């Protein structure tokens, strides 16, 4: 029996490896020299190929997270892009919640992988897999009381601080409040061992790159504050709405009656995106994976209504001028809509738990 289980495990690993090779080979056939292909991955590749870190190529991520790309960018550009896309697919499939209905689980995977933000993430080569993986590792570490797993989750989440900052604050505060001080110090030590050498090595170059980020000139910036300013709202009104989103998000999450779950993590990431100076629209796919899919599996009609907006852009792919002018406004609206529904759903869950 033991030999049979071993043989099954080896066979499964071989099949997985074969599928990975086929996927990477097929994905590497797509051209990367076109201007609309591998938009982000080209910059990551130029910055990290050859086991180096060079933030000059329009890369603004922390240097310690760029080092995580070395196993990918050691290969050629097409192969590295295929590897990154394969890992991204695996992470997002594994994150899909599994309920009693296999049909809803399969539908969740189907709707997630075929959505426009997911497709663009695979084509552009973004780092959303790190954010999603970091969020899940952080939640798991809090439940299990594992400071080393928690440190890894923090490092992953720091890959895109403009997206994860609110979740990071809450996770760290929750660990400080509930863990023994020795556990918390182990987390600090684990994070510091990684971060400090990279800061000593690349702090100045990274800081200079951050200063040159063109927040207001990026077409894909769906920051709520930027979009409201563009639409002509008075600055006072903009800041009132900004603080309202922050306070409501903290009110919903601040005193959870239940153990922190993926929907709450999704709301914190969503709140972080809305409140940041820069919010990449493609980061919506992480919010969908953490927050919207559980709603879809619990309330399919509501979930489908939210997921619809992830497919609507396919109808406007040829409308280049329209997309250039209004795409960031559209995605900011979608982010706000999902935020409202998540706040509502989480308050319903809290009231049910109290009852």
N, C-alpha and C positions, 0 to 999 in steps of 0.2 A: 504493500500500500504506500509506504514511504517513497519507494522508487517511482511509483506511478505518479505521485504528486510532484516529485522532482522533475520527472519527464514532462509533465504538463506545464510546470513553471518555465522550464527551458524552452519548450515549444512555444509558449505564449510570448516569451521575450524575443525569440527569433522572428515570430510573425510581426511583432511590434517593430523590431528593427528593420525588417523588410519593408513594412509600410512606410516607415520614416524615410528610408532611402528612396523609395518610389516618389513620395511626396516632395522631398527636397529636390530630387532630379527634375520632376515635372515643373515645380515652381521656379526652378532656376532657368527654365527655358523662356520664361517671360522676359521681355527686354527690360533692362534697367537703365538704358541710356536715354529713354524718352523723358521729357520734362515732367510728365504726370505720374511717373513710376518711381517708387522707393524714395519719396521726397525726404522723409526723415532718415531712413536707413543709410542713404548715401552720406549724409553728414556724420552719422554715428560711425560709419565705416572709415571715413577719412580721418576721424578723430582718434580711433582706437586700433586701426589695423597695424600689425607689427608690434603688438603689446606696448602701445604708447597711449598717452592721453594728451590730446591737443584741442583745447576748447575754441580754437580760432575758426572752426568750420561751422559756425552758427549752431553750436551745441552749448546748452546752458545747464545741463544736468550736473549734479555733484560728481566730482572726480571718482569717488569710491564706487558709485553705481556704474560709471562708464567702464570700470575695470571688470564688472560682471559680463561685459560684452566680449571680452577677449577670447573666450572659447569659440565664439561665433565668428568674429571678424578676423580670426587667424586664417580663415579660408578665403576663397575668392569672393568677390562681391555678390555674384548670383547665388552661390552656394550658401553664403552666410545669411543672405536674405531668406532663402528657403528654410534654413534651420530655425531662424527666428520666427518665421510664420508657423512652422510646425509646432514649436514650443508654445506659442501663443494659443494656437487651436487647442492643444492638450490642456493647458491651464484653464481655458474658458469652458471646455466641455466638462472637466472635473468639478468645476465650481457650480454647475447647474444643480439646484436642489432636487433630491429624489423623494417624491411622495409616493402614495399608494398606487397612483395611476401611472403605469408605464407610458400610456398614450400622451398624457400631459408632459411627462418628462422628455419624451422624444420630440414633442412639439416645441418644448422650451429650447432644446438644443437647435432644432431646425430654425426657429425664429431668431435666435441669438446669432447663429453663424451666418445667416443670410441677410442680416440687417445691414443697412448702408454704413453705419459707423464701424461695424466689424470688418466689412469688406475694405473700407479705407484704411483701417489699422493694418490689415494684412498686406495691402498694396504699398502703403507708405512706410511700414516698418517702425511703428511706434512702440512705446514701452509699457503699454497698459497691462501686460501680463505681470510685470513686476508689482504694479499697484494692487491688482487683484490678488496676486499671491501674497503680498505683504499684508493686506487686510485680513485674509483668511488665516494666515499664520499668527497674526496678532490676536485675533479672536480665539483661536485654538490655544495659544500660549496662556492667555488670561484664564481660560477654563481649566487648563491642566496645571497652572502654576509653574510654567517652565520658562525661566529667565533667558536661557540661551536661544530658544525658539523665538521668544519675544524680541530679542536683539536682532535676529535675522529679519523678522517682520518689519521692525523699525527701519532697518537699512534698506529693505526693498521699497517701503513706502516713501522713503526720502528721495527716491529717483525722480519724483515729480512733486516737489513740495507745494507748488501752487495748487495742486489738486488734493493733496492728502493732509495738509497742515491741520485742519480742524479735527480729523480723525486721529492724527498723531497726538495732539494735545489731550484729547479725551482718553485715548489708550494709556498714555503715560500717567495721567492723573489717576485713572482707575487702578493702575498697578501700584502707584504710590499709596493710594488710600487703602488697598486691600491686601497687599503682599507684605510679608516680613521685610524689614529693611535690608537684610542680607540678600534676598532675591532681587530687590530693586538695584542694589549696588552691583550685583553680578550682571544685570542688564546694562548698566552704565559702563562697566568694564568691557563687556563684549562689544558694545557699540564704539567705545573709545579706541579699542585696539585697532579697529578698522579705519575709523574716520581720521584720527590724529595724524598718522603717517601720510595719508593722502592730502590733508590740509597743509601739512608742512611742505609737501612736494609741489602742490598745484594751487594753493590758495590764491595767490596773486593773479594768476591767469584766469581762474574761475571767476573771481570777483570782477575783474575787468570785463569779462564776457557778459556778466549779469548787467553791468552798467550800460551796455550797448544794446540791450534787448528792446526792439521797437514795439512796445506794448500797443500803442495807439494806431500803428500802421499795419498791423497784421490782420489780413482779411478774415482769418479763421478765429479771431478773438471774440468769444461770446461772453465776455465778462459782463455781468449785469450792470455794473456801474458805467462801463464804457458804452454799452448799448443804450442805456437810459439817457446818457449825456448826448449821444448822437441823435436820439429822437427828440431832443429839445427840452427835456425836463429840467426844471430849475435845480441848481446844485443842492439847495436845502431839501427839496423833495427826494432827490437821489439818496442823500445820506440818511434821511428818515426811513426810506425803504430798505436801505442797506442794513441799518441797525435793527430794523424789525425782523428781517430774515435771520440775522444772527441770534437775536434774543429768542425768537420762536423756535429755532433749531435747538438751542441750548435748553429751552424749556421742555421740549419733547424728549430730549436725550438725557438731560441732567439728572433726573431721578427715575431711572428705569425700574419698573416693578419686576421685570423679567430679566434674565441674563442677556447681556448684549448680543444681538443677533445680526444677521447679514443686512436686514432691512435698515436697522439703525446705523450700521456702518455705511450703507449706501446713502442714507440721508446726510451723514457727516461729510462724506466725499462730495455729494451734490452741493451742500451748503458751502464747502470750501471752494468749489468751482465758481459758484455764483458770486462769492464775496471777494475773490482774488482779482488782481489786476489783469491777469491773463487766464482765460478758460478756453482750452482747446475743445472744439465741438466733438472731436473723436473720443474724448474721455468719457462721453456719455455711455459708451459700451460697458464700462466698468459699473456705472450706476445701474444700468439695465440688468447686468448679471447679478449684482448684489441686492438691488431693491425692487426692480420691476418683475423679474421672473417669479419670486415668491408670491407676489400679488396675482400674477397670471395663473399660477397653479391653485391659488385659493379662490380667486374670483376671475375666471377666464374672460368675461366680457370687459371688465375694467382693465385687465392686463392687456387685452388685444387693442383696446382703445389707445393705451399709451404706446404700445409697440407699433401701431400704425404709423406714427410720426417718424419712426426709424426707417420706414420703407418709402414714405412719400417722396424723398429726394430723388429716387430713381426716375420719377416722372419728369424731372427737370434737368436731367443730365446734359441735354443739348442746349439749355438756356444759360449760356456762359455769363452773359452780361447781368442777367437777373440774379444768378447765384453770387456773382462777384459783389453785387450791390447789397443783397439782403440775406445772404446765407447765415451770417453771424447773428443777425436779428432773429431769424427763424429758430436757430438752435438755442439761443438764449430763452426764447419763448417756450421751447420744449423743456428745457431745464427747469424753468419756473413751474410749468404745469406738473411735471413729475414731482417736484418738491412739494407742491400743494397736496397732491394725492398721497404721497408718502407720509406727510405730517398727519393727514386725516386718518390714514390706515393705522399708524402707530398709536395715535390717541385712542382709536377704537380698541386695539389690542390691550392697551393699558387699562381701559375701563372694564374690559372683560376679565382681565386678570384680577382686578380689585374685587369685582363681583364674585 
